[in-house]
Amino acid sequence: MTPLGVGSNASLKNVSLVLKNQIPQAIVLHQLSDAVIYPPRWGRGSVPQAETVAERADLYRFVLRSLFEHFNVAIAQINQLTRLPR
């Protein structure tokens, strides 16, 4: 969603898949209240009531953090089981 200047929380706890015959058909975001907006890309007049970010890098950071935050838990569990260094 970043081309429009909107970043939404796509973490595992906020997303569900809609399946048809065991094939993903759609993604459902449960809450949009924690979305962020990068006003220069919004381009639709007034910015809605949402948190704004000042830089494009902040928008990307928000989106990528929500997409990949679950990896931290998985990596920690793997390290605990295997005792491999990080």
C-alpha positions as CSV (number, residue, x, y, z in Angstrom):
1,M,0.0,0.0,0.0
2,T,3.0,2.3,0.1
3,P,2.5,3.8,-3.4
4,L,-0.6,5.5,-2.1
5,G,1.2,6.6,1.1
6,V,-0.7,4.3,3.4
7,G,0.9,1.8,5.6
8,S,-1.2,-0.8,7.3
9,N,-0.4,-3.3,10.0
10,A,0.0,-6.7,8.3
11,S,1.3,-8.6,11.3
12,L,0.1,-12.2,11.8
13,K,-2.2,-11.2,14.6
14,N,-4.0,-8.6,12.4
15,V,-4.4,-10.7,9.2
16,S,-6.6,-13.6,8.2
17,L,-6.7,-15.4,4.9
18,V,-9.9,-16.2,3.0
19,L,-9.6,-19.7,1.5
20,K,-11.5,-21.4,-1.2
21,N,-10.7,-25.0,-1.8
22,Q,-7.6,-24.6,0.4
23,I,-6.3,-21.8,-1.9
24,P,-5.9,-18.2,-0.6
25,Q,-8.3,-15.9,-2.2
26,A,-8.1,-12.7,-0.1
27,I,-6.4,-11.1,2.9
28,V,-8.5,-9.6,5.6
29,L,-7.0,-6.9,7.8
30,H,-8.9,-6.9,11.2
31,Q,-8.0,-3.4,12.3
32,L,-7.1,-0.3,10.3
33,S,-6.8,2.0,13.3
34,D,-3.1,1.7,13.5
35,A,-2.4,2.6,9.8
36,V,0.0,5.4,9.0
37,I,-0.2,7.9,6.2
38,Y,2.6,9.7,4.3
39,P,0.9,12.9,3.3
40,P,3.0,13.8,0.2
41,R,1.7,10.6,-1.4
42,W,-1.8,10.8,-0.2
43,G,-2.9,13.3,-2.9
44,R,-6.6,13.2,-2.0
45,G,-7.2,16.5,-0.3
46,S,-7.4,16.4,3.4
47,V,-5.5,13.6,5.3
48,P,-7.9,11.4,7.3
49,Q,-7.6,11.1,11.1
50,A,-4.5,8.8,11.3
51,E,-1.0,8.9,12.4
52,T,1.3,10.5,9.8
53,V,4.9,9.9,9.1
54,A,7.3,12.6,7.9
55,E,9.6,10.5,5.7
56,R,9.1,7.8,3.1
57,A,11.7,5.7,5.0
58,D,9.4,5.8,8.1
59,L,6.5,4.6,6.0
60,Y,8.6,1.6,4.7
61,R,9.9,0.9,8.2
62,F,6.4,0.7,9.6
63,V,5.2,-1.6,6.8
64,L,8.2,-3.9,6.9
65,R,8.2,-4.2,10.7
66,S,4.6,-5.3,10.7
67,L,5.2,-7.8,8.0
68,F,8.3,-9.4,9.5
69,E,7.9,-9.0,13.2
70,H,7.0,-12.6,13.7
71,F,10.4,-13.7,12.5
72,N,11.9,-12.3,15.7
73,V,9.9,-14.9,17.7
74,A,10.8,-17.7,15.3
75,I,14.5,-16.8,15.4
76,A,14.5,-16.6,19.2
77,Q,12.9,-20.1,19.4
78,I,15.3,-21.6,16.9
79,N,18.3,-20.1,18.8
80,Q,16.9,-21.5,22.1
81,L,16.5,-25.0,20.7
82,T,19.7,-25.1,18.7
83,R,21.9,-22.8,20.8
84,L,23.3,-21.3,17.7
85,P,24.6,-17.8,17.9
86,R,22.6,-15.0,16.5
